Amino acid sequence: MSTLLSFHKAILEKIHDPATNDLLILARGLGLRRIICTLMKIYDSPQNLVLLVNATPEEESEIGEELGLMGCRRPGLRVVGYETVSKDRVTALASEAFIVRLYREKNKNGFLKAFTDEPEHITSGLSPLKNIMKELQLRTALNMVLRFQEDVKRSLERRRADVVELMQPLTEAMSEIHHAIIQCMSTTLSELKRANTTLDLDDFNVDNAYFRSFDMMVRRQLDPVWHKVGPRTKQLVNDLGTLRRLLYYLLTYDPLHFHAFLETLIASNTTTASGNAKQHQSPWLLTDAAHIIFHVAKRRCYTVSAASKIQSQQQADVADDDDAWAVLDEIEGAGPASHSSRTKVDRPSWIPRGMEPTLEELPKWNLLAEVLQEAEEELLRQESLHKSITTPNLGTNTVLVMTSSTRTCSVLTDFLSTIDHDAPPGSKGRSMMLRKLRLYLWWKMKLAKQKHAGKFHVAFPDVSARNDDEIEKLSNEGDNVSEALKKKDQEKANRVASRRRIRGGAPTATQAGRATNASKNAPQDSAFGEIQTEAERFAQFWASQGEQAFVELSSEAGEDMVLLDIDSGTFASDFDTHYGLIPPQQTVLIRAYSDDTDDRMLAEIQPKFIVMFEPNMEFIRRIEVYKSSHPGLAVRVYHMVYSNSCEEHKYLAGIRREKDAFERLIKERGSMLLLLFEERRDSPNDAMIKTISTRIAGGRRELNTQPSQVIVDMREFRSTLPSLLHASNMLVIPATLTVGDYIITPEICVERKSLSDLISSFNSGRLYTQCELMSVHYKSPMLLIEFEEDKAFTLDVVSDIKSYAKPTGKYPLKKKQGTAADLDPAALLQSKICLLALSFPRVRIIWSSSPYATAEIFKDLKMNNPEPDPTQAIAVGADDDPDIGAGVNAAAEELLRCLPGITAKNIKHVMNRISTVRELCDMSLVEVQELLGVEPGRMCWEFMHTGENRKTVL
């Protein structure tokens, strides 16, 4: 168990009382998991059952390890409710509210503790704090702990870590791109506000656009009218996310990957996957700022001379130069290989003539190398002091480097593994960048080949600096393509080449001229043409190089490999050198930011030097808690930030957002009224006397002592409807149903479908089977089509829904132009619903605007009807019991199985409804259809009565 600080103990003293229910809102990074584990340890007793609710599997595993649990469950008397209010607010639709209501129904005296460390996610809407406490059934026990609270501040600032703030300025090229992206974001936001003047868009600013939650905020505002907005508004919303990613990629990606991403972005906004021109392009690509982004990003990687063509270097000139340099080195007394090695590093032979590699490195890379060098020198100095003075050496010599993502971890690992310490600043990772440049040239060559083959999208390869298998896979990629895929690619290329000609000229020449004219008008068209031209030139260069380029690429990767001679006597020393354990003073651990697991990681590693490669407010507080929990441990933190960049602005905006969220919550708590909760009691009122029987004289009411209940399939509890049904004073009975999702009455069965589920069920054919089974087993089958509450109640939103259902056929039909595949998705869905209604006329289709409306519909359907039986509902359509058929005429059953329309699913249902085969034959067409369904009943009846008219005539 981690050490508790003074403010941790103060919090536990407030909330540990089992007689109170509490809500704790804690600032990020102050040790929420530590408080929860301690609280659960306090209530650890054989008489208690501790429930952990709304925790991820990773959190459950970490808490179980800290508590020493192995996933066991103890029966007990008292329940401790642990709730984590994570990223979304707790509403009546949330599963947490449903769990609390079920818990309070059976346990009036148990207590509930709710926790969260994300206050900014629960401050949206009207009176958010009151709504959360209402759904969790909490009254006034609210505790908020801020970082700048007096007791927290006094506890953490008693032992401060040595923090070195390193404000790294951007390079001139990065600064130009950064300002251009910010300008594009401002322009996009202005266009979005201008196109939607009726909406409340006050929070749409660049500061909020830095965060991922901004996309959710925009969609929440536009969802009710999303089907009404034009494609331009939808494109603007997508562009905001793209521009935010560009800002992040600018500061984390190497220049070659960033430039490749921009080229892919241009290609995807110019042409579609089929090669056609894209109809709705991003408006920001037409601005002058976008032109700056593309050209400066290319200048960071390389420059191409306009006068010279890209071609391979002449081997004879290189040989003469090598001889001349060898003579010069011999005169100066240097080794003969000094210049040859320098030539190989500075100007490799595989770089085309006319291309001058710039290969700008990220400024933080050089800063990280200097920091690690300083940490190593400080560690050596501390070791020399501890040897002379016998004092305990606390902590380890492992240097911890924290980044924002695993991708950044991989890039830093490649950089540190190939770093050249003797190189000047800005070129220490030259060998790594040259390797990435070679992959970039290979990618450009593949682009040109794919264009001729009819393909237009090739992902940039992400190959690490030492992954020889991936390089070999890339070099042999073309040989592993099956004949079927080659034939398909050839057909696609032929379709692209055989497009309709333009009047007055040949197709190739005319379209090329049209592309040339368009490139003069649109910046992204000119950039796309330049990309294609460069790809063609690089393809010609690589064609002249042949396969030797890949051989050199693989050989460069294995230059530093050392083979061990097992039979030699020096094997033991060589093994320790290359495969032994690394001393702590030589270990650099690179790790991405995580959740409360970082607290445990810091306690286990106990590093003296921590490098925060990217700022993170949460991890800074974790370091403060770590330093205060380990008195006497000297900790130095290097905090790297790009000055005057979105990284610095986002970090400061995050602190400001948390401060504003706490201020709003404190203000609401000061004016919030005392919450009163009404206990649910089952009183014999008029709601229970609801069954009316017309067979009783005068139609008087019949007393029904059973509560109103609905049988719900277990898989439906992932939706919000069961929670609302329970909130409507209905008894929700979970069961595993084979037919239907909700059994409302003994005769009404409901199959609920959301729009996405409806589309996938139509595509897979599952809905037809479900309607068929409901028609066979229930008198009133119903299909409920439920829309989302915050979205439009129309089928026009279907166009934004993607279906991932796989077709049932082994060989799906090809999409042809002019067929239903090119129709409007809403119209196509309407036609499928009409066909379903014609195939199953007994199935009633119910349209619901939201889960709230569905709960009201269920109330109306249950009115004046008996309650369903859970045992019968589970038995309907279930697998057959082998003992059920004992004593049945096997020959008659086999005869029934041979009749069309009778399957293994409905054979038992038919045998329960009829006593003999003669009885089935004597039924009319309508009776057989009621027994089997419309289409199966017609097939069975026609088979049995075929030839009757001819026999009567004879």
N, C-alpha and C positions, 0 to 999 in steps of 0.2 A: 504494500500500500504506500502511495506517495505521501510525502510530508505535507501536513496541513499548515497553512499560514494563519495568522491571527484573524484576517477577515474571513477565511474559510470557516474557522471555528465559530465566528460570530453568526455567520449565515446558518450553520447547522443548529446553533442554539435557538434560532428563531423558527425553524421549520421542522425540527425533529419531533415535536409534540404530536402524538397520534390522535389527539383530540381535535386537531385543526386540519383544514384543507388549505393548501398553499399553492400559489403561483409565483415562481421565481423567474425574473427576467434579468439575465446576467450579461454583462458586456463580453464580447468575444475575446477568447484567449486567456481568460482568468481561471480556467480549470473547472469547467462544468462537470465533466466526467468524474473528476476527483470527488466532488461533492456528492454526486449520485451514488458512487461506489461506497462512500463512507456511510451515507444514509441507509443503503441496503444492508450494509454490515451491521448497523445498529439494530435493525429489525430482523436480523438473521436468528431465527428460532424455530424449533420443530413445530411450534404451534401456529406459525405464520406462513401464509402463502404469498409470495412476492410476485407480482405480475409486472412484466416489462413490456410496455406498449409503445408502438410507433418508433421502434429502433431498427436500424438496418441490420442485416446479418453480420456485417463487419463490426458494428458497435456491440451487438450481443456477444460476439466472440471475444472482443477486447475486454468487455466488462466481466465476462465469465472467467477469463484468464486472471484478471486482477483480483477477483473474489475467490479464485480457486475452485470454481464450479465446472462441472463436466456436462452441462446440459440437462441435469436431473430436475425433476419436479417433485416438490414435497406437498403432500396434502396437509391442510391446516385449517385454522378457524378464522383468522383475520386476513384481509386482503389489503396490500399496499398498492395503490394505483400509481404507476409512473408514466407520465405523459410527456412527450417532447413535442412542443409546438414548433415545427421546423420552418419550412419556407412558405407554407400557405397558412392563411388564417383558418381557424376552426369555425366552421359554419354548420348549419343543420344538415347539410349534405355530406359532411366529412364523416369518415368512419370513426374518428375519435369521439364525436358526440354520440354516435350510436352505441359505442362501447360503454361510455359513461352512463347512459340511460339504462342499459342492461345491468350494469354493475349496481346502480342505485336501486333498481327494482328488487334485487335479492339481498342487498346488503345496505341497510340504512345507517349503520354505525361505523362502517369502515371508512378509512380516510383516503384522500387522493392528493398526490403531489404532482404538480405540472412544472416543467422546466423548459426554458428556451434561451439561446444565446444569439438570436437573430432578431433584435427589436425592430429593425427597419422593415422587415417583411410582414409585420402585423399592425402597421399604422395606416393602411389604406382603407378608404371607406368612411362611413359615418359611425362614430362611436365604436371603433374596433375593439378597444379593451373591454367595454361592457358586453359586447357580443361574445367575445371569447370566454369571459367569466360566466356568462349565462349558459353557454353550451356545455362548459365543463362543470356547471353547477357549483361554482365557487362564489363566496360572498365578498368579504373584505380582506382576506388574507393575501395581500399582494406585496411582494418584495422586489425592489429594483436595486441592482448593484451596478454602479458606473465605475469606470476606470478612474475618474477624477473625484470619486467620493473620498471623504476625508480619511476614513479608516483604511481603505484600499491604498490610497496614495501614501499614507504613513507606513504601511507594511511593505510596499514595493520599493519605495525610495530610500529605505534604510540601508540596503546593500545594492548599489547600482553597478551595472556592468560598464566596462570601458567601451563606449560606443564611438566609432570613428565614422563620421558621415563623409562619404565620397560622392561629390556632385560631378558627374562626368558629362561634359558638354557633348552634344551631337556633332558629327562631322558636317561639313558644309552641304554635302549632297543629301545626307539624312535630314538635315534641317529644312532644305527645300522641299523634299518629299513630304515631310511632316506638315508643314504649313499648307501645302497644296491639298492634302487629304482633309485637313480641318476646314479649308475653304469649300471643298466638295460636300462635306457634311453639313455645313451651314447653308449652302445652296439647296441641298436636298430637303433639309428641314423647312426652309422657307417655302419651297414648292409644295411640300406636304400640307403646311398650314394654309396656303393659298387655295389648295384644292378641296379642303374640308373646313370651311369657315363655320359650320354649324356645331362643331364638336369642341369640347373643352381640351385645348391643346397647350395649356400654359406650361406644363412640365416638359414640353418637347424642346429641349435645349441641348447644346453640345456637351455640357457637364454630365447630364444624365445619360447621354448616348454612349459614354465610355463603358457602361455596365451592361451585362447581358440581360438583366431584368428590364432594360429599356424596350427590348423587342416584345416582351410580354405586356408591358404597359401600353405600347402602341396597338397591339392586337386586341387588348381588352377594350380600348376605346373604339376601335373600328369594327369589332365583331358584329354588333347589331346591324350595321349597314354594310357589311363586307360584300354582300351580293349586289349592292347598288353602286359601289365605287367602281371606277373604270380601271382598265389594266394599267394605266399610268400610275395611279395611286398605289396599286399593289406592287408595281415595280419599284416605286420610291421606298416602300417599307422594306423590301428585300435589299435595296441598295444601302440602307442604313446599317444593316448587319454586315454587309460586305465591306463597307468603309471602316467599320469598327475593327473587323478582323485585319484589314490592311494596316491599321495603326499598330496593332499588336504584332503582326508579322514583321513590320519594319524594324522593331526593336529586338526581336528574338530570332528571326531567320537570318541565315547568311545571305549575302547579296545575290548569289546565284539562284538559290531557292526562291527568294522574293521576286526576282526578275522572271523566273519560270512561272510563278503563280500569276503574275500580271499578264504574261503572254497567254496563259490558259484562260484567264478572265476575259481578255479581248476576244479570243477565238470563240468562247462560249456565248458572248454577247453579239457576235457577228453572224455566226451560222449555228443551226441546230444540229442535233445528232445525226440527222439524215442528210446534212449538207445543204439544206435550204437556207435562204436568208431569214434571219430572225425578225419577227414583226415588231415586237415591242422591246426596244433596246434601252439600256440604262441612260437616263439623261445626263448624269454626271460625266459620262465618257465623252460627251460632246463639248465639254468646257476646256478652256485653256489650261486650267489647273491639272486636268487629267493628262494633257500633253506633257506638262512638266514632270508628272509622276513617272510616265513611261520612259521618257528620254533620260532623265537623271538616274533612274534605276538601272538602265542599260549602261550608262557611263560608269556606275559603280563596279560593274563586272568587267567590261572591256570596251575598247573603241575600235572601230573598223575604218580604215583609210578609204576614202571615196575614190581616190585615183587608182589604187592597186586592187586587184582581184584576190579573192581568197583562194590560195593554192598552196601546195606543199612546198617546203624548202628544198633547194637543190642540194643533193647529197655531196656533189663534187666540191662546192664552195665550202661546205662544212668541213670536209676532210682537209682542204687546204688551210682553212682557219685553224684547225686542230694542230696541224704541223707547225704553223707559225707560232701559235701560243706555246707549244712544247719547247721550241727554240728559245722563246723569250723567258719562259720559266727556268730553263737551264742556265741562261745567262744570269738571272736574278738569284739563282740558288734555290729556287722553290721546287717542290716535287712536280713531276710531269702530269700528275692527275689533278692538280689543284684547279686548273681552269676548266678542264673537261667536266669535273663535277659541278663547278659553278655554272657552266653553260647548260647542264642538264636540269639544274634547278631553276635558273632564271628564264631560259628560253628552250623548252623541250621541243623536240623535232615534230611532235604531233600537232603543234599549234599552227594553224594556217597563216601563210604570209599575208600581211595586211591587217591582221588582228593583233592588237596590243592589249594584253591582259592588265586590267587595273586591280581587280580582286581586293577591293576595299574590305578590311576586316572591321568587325564591330568594335567600337572603342572600349567596351567593357572587357573584351578578351584580354587586351594588353593590361588593363587595370587589374584583372584577376591574376594574371601572371605576376605582377608586382606585389600584390597582396600576399600571394602564396610564398613568394620569396621572402618577404618581410616576416611572415609567420614562421617560416623555417629558421631564419636567423634568430628570432626571438626564442624559439624552442631550444636551439643550441645554447643560447646564453643562459636560459633557465636551468638546463641540465648541468652546465658548468658551475652555476651557483649552488645547486643542490648537492653536488659532489663535495664542494668545499665546506658547506654548512649542512649539518645533519638536521634537516627539517622535512616533514612529511610532504610528499609531492602529490597534491590532490588533482584529480582529473586525469584525462588521457591526452596524448599528443595528436590525436586524430583531428584533422581539420575538416569541419563540416561546411559544405557549400549547399545552400538552399536556393531552389529555382521555382518557377511558377508552373512548369509542366515537365513531363517525362521527355518530351522532344528536346527541350533545352538541356536537360541532363545528358542526352545522347550527343548533342553538339559540343558541349563542354568536355565530355569524355574524349571525343575525337580530337579536340583541340589540345587538351593536356597530354594526350598520348603521342601526339606528333609535334609538339612544340619545339621550336628552335630557340634556346635561351640566348644564343649569341647573335641572333638577328636583331636589327634595329626595331624600335616600337612601330607597330602597325604592320609588321611582316613576320611575326613570330609563327603564325599559322599558315605560312605560304605553301608548304607541301600539302596540307589538307585542302586548301583552296584550289590548288592546281588539280588535285584529284577530282574535286567537285566540278571544275571547269571541263575536265575530260568527259565526265558523265553528262554534263550539259550539252557538249558537242554531239555526243552519241544520241541524246534525246532529240536534238534538232534534226539529225539525220533520220531518225525514226519518224519524225513528223512529216518529212518530205516523202518517205516511202508510203506512209499511211495515206497521204493525200492522193497519191497515184492509185492506191488500192481502193479508194472510195471511203476511207475512214478519216475522221477529223479530230479525234480526241485521243491523246496518248498522255498518260500520267508521267510526271517527272519521277525518275527512279530515286528512291531514298535508300542509298547504299552507304553503310558505314565505312570507315576508313580501313577496316581490316577484314571485311567480309568477302573472302575470295569465292565462296560458293555462290553468292548472289551475283558477283561479276560474271562468273562462268555461266550462270543461268541466263543472264542478259545477253551474253554473246551467242548462246545457242538457242535463243528464244524462237527464231524462225523455223528451226528444224523440228520443233515439238508440236506444231500445229497439225491437227488432223485434216484428212482430205475433205471431210464434210464442212469444216469451218473454212477451208480454203475455197471450196466451191461456193459457199454462201457469201464470202467476201467478194468473189469474182462476180456473182450475180448482182450484188449491191453496186459494185463499180460500174457494171454495164448499165444499170438503171440510171446512175448519175450521168454517165456519158451520153445516154440516149434521150436526154431531155428535149423538149420541143424547141426547134430552132427559132431564132428571131428573124423576122422578115428583113431581107436585104443583106444577109451575110451568113457566113458559116457559124456554127454554134460556138466553137472554141474562140475564134477571133473576136466575135461580137461580144461575148460575155467578158472576155478579157478587157475589151475596150470599155464596156460598161463599168467594170470594176475600177478601171483607171479613172474614169470620170467621177465615180462616187467617192473615190479616195481623196479627191481634191476638196470635197465638201465636208466630209466627216473625219475627225481626228482618229477615231478608232478604226475606220476603214483603211486609212493610210498606214496606221500602225500594224494592222493585220496584214496588209500587203507587204510591208517591210519584214514582218516575221516570216512570211512564206518565201520571200526572196532569200533571206539569210538561210533558211532551212534548205533551199535548193543548192545554195553555194556550199554549205557544210556537207550536204549529201555527196556532192561532186568530190569534195576533198576526201571524205572518208572512203569513197569508192576508189580513189587513187591510192589510199593507204592500205586497203585490203584488211585481211584478218590479222595482220601483224600488229595492228593497234591494240587489239584485245589481248594478244600475247604479252605485249609490253605492259599493259595495264595490270595483268595478273602477276607478272614478274616483279613489278614495283611494290605490290602489296606484300610479297614474300621476301623482300630484301633483308629485313631485320629478323627473320626466323632463324633460330639456332637449333640444329638437330643434336640430340643427346646420344652419346655412345654408351649404351648400357653396359657393354663388356669392359669398358675402360675403368681404371681405378679412380678416376676423378668424377665418377657418376654422382656420388653423394653430394659433393660440393656444387656440382653443376645443377643438380636437382633443387637444392636449397636456393640457389641463385635465381632460377627461372620459375620454379613451381612451389617454393616454400612459402611460409607465412610472411606477410609483409609487416615489418616493425611499425608500431603506431606512429612514430615520427615521420614515416614515409607514406602514411595512408591519408588520402583525400577522399572523403565520402561525399558524393553528389546525390542529392535527394530532392524530390519535389514536395512542395507544401501539401499538407494533408489536414486532417481534423485533429481531435484531441489525442490521436495516436502519436503526434509529435511530442507531446509532454512525456510520454513513456520512452520514446526514442532518445530524448535529451537526457533523461534520468539514467538510461542504460549506458549510453556512450560517454557522457560527461565530457564534452569537448571543451577545450580552453579557447579555441579560435573558431568563430562562426562567421561565415561570409554569406550575407544575404544578397545574392546576385540581383534580385528584384525586390522592391519594397513590398512588405506585407504587414499590415497593422496587427493582425491576429498573432503572427509569429513573434513580433516584437514583444507583445505582452507575455507570450509563453517563455521567452528568454528572461523577462523580468521575474516571473514566478520561479523559473529554474534557478536563477541566481540567488533569489531570496531563500529558496529551499536548500541551498548548499552553501552555508556560510564558510568563509575561508577559501573558496574556490575563485581564482582570478579568471574572469571571462572577458575576452575582447571580441567585440562585434564590429564587423565592417559592413556598413549599410550603403549599398550602391544605388544611386538614382541618376537617371538621365535628367539633367537640369533643363528647365523650360520645355518639357515634353509632356505628352499625354500620360506617361507613366507617373510623373510627379503630380499632375493635376488629378489623376484618378486616385492616387493615394490620399491626397488632401481632401478630395470630395468624399471618399469613403469615411474618413473621420468626421467630416461635417454631417454626413447623412445619419450616422449613428447618434451624434449629439442631438440633431433635430428630432430624431425618433424618440429618444428618451425625454426630451423636453415636451413633446406632444403627449406622451404617455403620462408624464407627471401632471401635466395640466388637466388631462381628462380624469385622472384619479382624484384630483382635488375637487372636481365638480360632479363626480359620479354619485348617483343615488344608491341607496342600499338595495341590493337585489333580493327579491323574495321568490321562492320556488314553491309551486303547487305540487303536492304529492299526488301521484296517480293512484286513484282508488276505484275499484270496480264496484259501483253501486247499482242496485237493481232499478235503474231508471227506465225511461221510455226508450232509450237506445237499445236496450236488451230485448224489449218486446217489439220485435220488428218483423216477424214472420206472419204474413197474412195468407190464410187458406181460403180460397173461394168455395171449397166444399163445405165449409162450416156455414150454417145458416146466418145470413146477414153479413157474411165476410168479416166476422169479428177477428180480432187479433189472437194469435196463439203464442203463449209464453215460451220463450227460448232461453234456457239458462246458460247456453254456451256463449263464450265471448266471441266477438268478431275476429276471425282468423283468416290468414292467407298462407298457403303452403308455397314455399319459395325454394327453387332449386339452389343447391349449394354454390354453383358457379355464378349465380346472380349477386352474391354478396360482395363482389368486386365493384358493383355499381352502387349508385346512391339511392335507388328506389327503395330497397328494404329498410334503410334508415328512416326515410320519410313515412313509410307505411307504419313503422313502429311509433313514430312521433304522432301519428294520427290515431293513436289508441287502438291499433289493430295488433293482434297476436301473430307474430311472424314465426312460422314453424319451418325450420330448415330441413330439407330432405334431398335425397338424390333422385331426381326425376328423370325418367327416360323420355317422356312425352311432355312437352311444354316447359315453360319457365315458371309460371304462376298458376296455381289452381285456386280460383276464387270461390267457386261453388262446385257441387258435384257434377254440374253439366257445363261449366264455363272453364275453358283452358286458354291461357294467354301465352303467346310466344313473343317476347319483347326483342325488338331490334333497334339499335341505333343506326344512324345513316351509314356509317362506315361498315358496321356489321351487316347491314342489309345488302350493301353492294357486294361484299365478299361472299355472302350466302347465295346471292344470285349467280355469281361467277363460278362458284364451286358446285352448285346444284344442291346444296344442303337444305335450302329453304323448301324445295319441292318435297323432299322426304319428310321434313318436319310438318308441313301442312297436310301431307297424306296421312301421317300417323295421328295427328289431331282430329282429322275428319273421321277416322275409323273408330277412335276410342271415346270421343266426346261429342255431345249433341250440339254445343255452341262453341266451336273453335274460333279463336280470334288472333289476329296478327296486329301487334301494337308497334307502330313506328314512332319512336320517341326522339325529339330534337333536344338540343342543349338549351339551357336556360338563357345564356347570354348571347345566343346566336339567333339569326333570323329564322322565322318559322316558314321556310320556303325551300323548295328543292333546288333553287339556284345555287345553293352552297355546295352542291354535289361536285361541281367542277373543281373544287379545291381539295377534294378528298381523294387520296390514293388508295388503291386496293392492292394488297399483296397476296391475294388468294391465288393458288396455283390451279390451272385448269385440270379438269378430271380426265380429259383425253390424253392418250399417250403421245399423240402427235397433234398439237393444237393447230387450228386453221390459221392460215396466213391472213394478215389484214390486207384487204384490197381497198383501193381508193373508190369512193362513192358508195361504200357499204355502211352498215350500222356503226362500224368502228370510227367513222369520221363524223357521226352525228353529235348533237349536243348531249352531254352526259345526263342532264336533267330529263330531256325528252326520251333518251334511251331507257332511263330508269322508270319513267312513267309507262312506257310500253311494256316493260317486263312486269310491272305491277298489274297492268290490265290483263295480260296473259295469265298471270297467277289467279286473278279473280275469276276469269273464265274457266280455268281448269278446276278450281275448287269453289263452287258457288256458295257453299255453306260457310266458308271462312270469311268472317267479318274483319274488315281492316279499320283500325282505330288510329287516328292521328293525334299525337300529343305534343304540345309545344314545349313542355319541360317536365322533369320528374314531379314537380308540384302538381301540375295538371293531371299527371297519371294517377297520383294518389287520390285526387278527387274523382276521377273516372272509376277507379276501383270501388270507391265508396258507393257510387251510384249503381254499379253493377251488382253489388252484394245486397242492395236494399231489397227486402221482402223475399230473400232466397235463403235456403238452408246452408249450413256450414259444411265445408268439405271434410272428408275423412282422410287423414294422412296415410293410413294403412292402405286404403284402396288406391290413392294417388301414386304411392310408391310401387304398387303391384302392376299398375297399368304399363304395358309395354316392356316390363322387366324380363330378364332372362328366365327361361322356363325352368321349373323345378322338375327334376327327373321323376319324383314320386307322384306328380300331378297326373301323368298319363297312365297310371296303374289301373288295370281293369277296363281300358278303353279298347274298342274294336280297332286293331291295328290295320286291318284291311281297309276299313272305312276312312281312317285317317290318311292312309296312303293314297286313297282315291281323291280325297280333298286336296292333298298337296299337288296332284297332277292337274287340277283345274286352273285355268288362267285367272290371274287376279288374286289368287291365294298364295301367300308367301310364308316363310318361316316366322315372320314378325306378327302376322295376323291369324295364324292357324289356330292358336289357342283361343283367341277371341271368338272366332267363328264356331269352334266346338263348344264354347260356353253358351252361345246364343241359340244353337240348334241342337236337336236331339238325334236326328237321322239325316241321311243324305237326301231322302225323299222330301223332307221339310224344306231343304234348300232349293230343291227343284221346283217346288210348288210356289215359291215366293215370286212376287211380281218384280218388274225391273226397278221400281222405286224402292222396294224393300231391300233388294240386293245391294243397291247403291248406298242406302243408309247403313248397311252392314259392312261393306268393303270400301266405300268411297265411290265417287262418280265414275272415274275412268276404269278402275279395277272392277267395279260392279257391273258396268256395261259389258266389259269383255267376258266376265264369267257368265252373265245371263245369256248373251248371244251364243256362247259356246254350248250351253246346255239346251237351248231351244232352237238351235239350227236344224232345219229339216222338218219342223212340226207342220208347217203349211202343206208341204208335199205329201206327208203321211196322211193328213186329213183328206186331201183330195183323192188319194188312192182308196 
